Amino acid sequence: MRTAAGVEASGGAVGPADCPHAIAPGVEVTLRLPWHLRRTRAIVRRRVGRGWEVEVRTVLGTPLHLVLPARALRRV
């Protein structure tokens, strides 16, 4: 059972698997911004400053790393 602080009553912290909207490393997301990459799927790699580094695979299979704010990402 969760409390208002987001901690389970058992004492464990709530992780990304418990919250369907949480963004964390390894989570698959769709991009909202920039507009020309809208609805493109990406994998979150790490937290960077005030944003998240995501990896998008191009058609040729090469990785494209972008740093985007959390508002530009939606968890799949």
C-alpha positions as CSV (number, residue, x, y, z in Angstrom):
1,M,0.0,0.0,0.0
2,R,1.4,3.4,-0.9
3,T,1.3,6.5,1.3
4,A,1.0,10.1,0.2
5,A,4.8,10.4,0.1
6,G,5.1,7.7,-2.6
7,V,6.6,5.1,-0.3
8,E,5.1,1.7,0.3
9,A,3.9,0.9,3.8
10,S,6.4,-2.0,3.9
11,G,9.2,0.5,3.7
12,G,10.3,0.0,0.1
13,A,10.5,2.8,-2.4
14,V,8.1,2.9,-5.3
15,G,10.0,2.0,-8.5
16,P,9.3,2.6,-12.2
17,A,7.5,-0.8,-12.5
18,D,5.0,0.4,-9.9
19,C,4.2,3.7,-11.6
20,P,3.0,3.5,-15.2
21,H,4.1,7.1,-16.1
22,A,7.6,7.1,-14.5
23,I,10.5,7.7,-16.7
24,A,13.7,5.8,-15.8
25,P,16.7,4.3,-17.6
26,G,15.8,1.3,-19.7
27,V,12.2,2.4,-20.3
28,E,10.8,2.6,-23.8
29,V,9.2,5.9,-24.6
30,T,7.6,7.8,-27.6
31,L,8.9,11.3,-28.4
32,R,6.5,14.3,-28.4
33,L,9.2,16.8,-29.4
34,P,10.8,17.7,-31.7
35,W,7.8,17.7,-34.0
36,H,9.6,15.8,-36.9
37,L,10.4,12.9,-34.5
38,R,6.9,12.8,-33.0
39,R,5.7,9.3,-32.1
40,T,9.2,7.8,-32.7
41,R,10.1,5.1,-30.2
42,A,13.2,5.5,-28.1
43,I,15.0,4.0,-25.1
44,V,15.8,6.1,-22.1
45,R,19.5,5.8,-21.2
46,R,20.3,8.2,-18.3
47,R,19.4,11.4,-16.5
48,V,21.4,14.4,-17.8
49,G,21.1,17.7,-16.0
50,R,17.5,18.8,-16.4
51,G,16.6,16.3,-19.0
52,W,16.9,12.6,-20.2
53,E,19.2,11.1,-22.7
54,V,17.3,8.9,-25.1
55,E,18.6,6.6,-27.8
56,V,16.7,6.5,-31.1
57,R,17.7,3.9,-33.7
58,T,17.7,5.2,-37.3
59,V,16.6,3.3,-40.4
60,L,20.2,2.2,-40.9
61,G,20.5,1.0,-37.3
62,T,22.8,3.6,-36.1
63,P,22.0,5.1,-32.6
64,L,21.0,8.7,-32.4
65,H,21.4,10.1,-28.8
66,L,19.2,13.1,-27.8
67,V,18.8,15.0,-24.6
68,L,15.2,16.0,-24.1
69,P,13.1,17.3,-21.2
70,A,10.7,15.0,-19.5
71,R,7.7,16.7,-21.0
72,A,8.9,15.6,-24.5
73,L,8.7,11.9,-23.5
74,R,5.7,9.6,-23.0
75,R,6.1,6.1,-21.6
76,V,4.9,3.3,-23.8
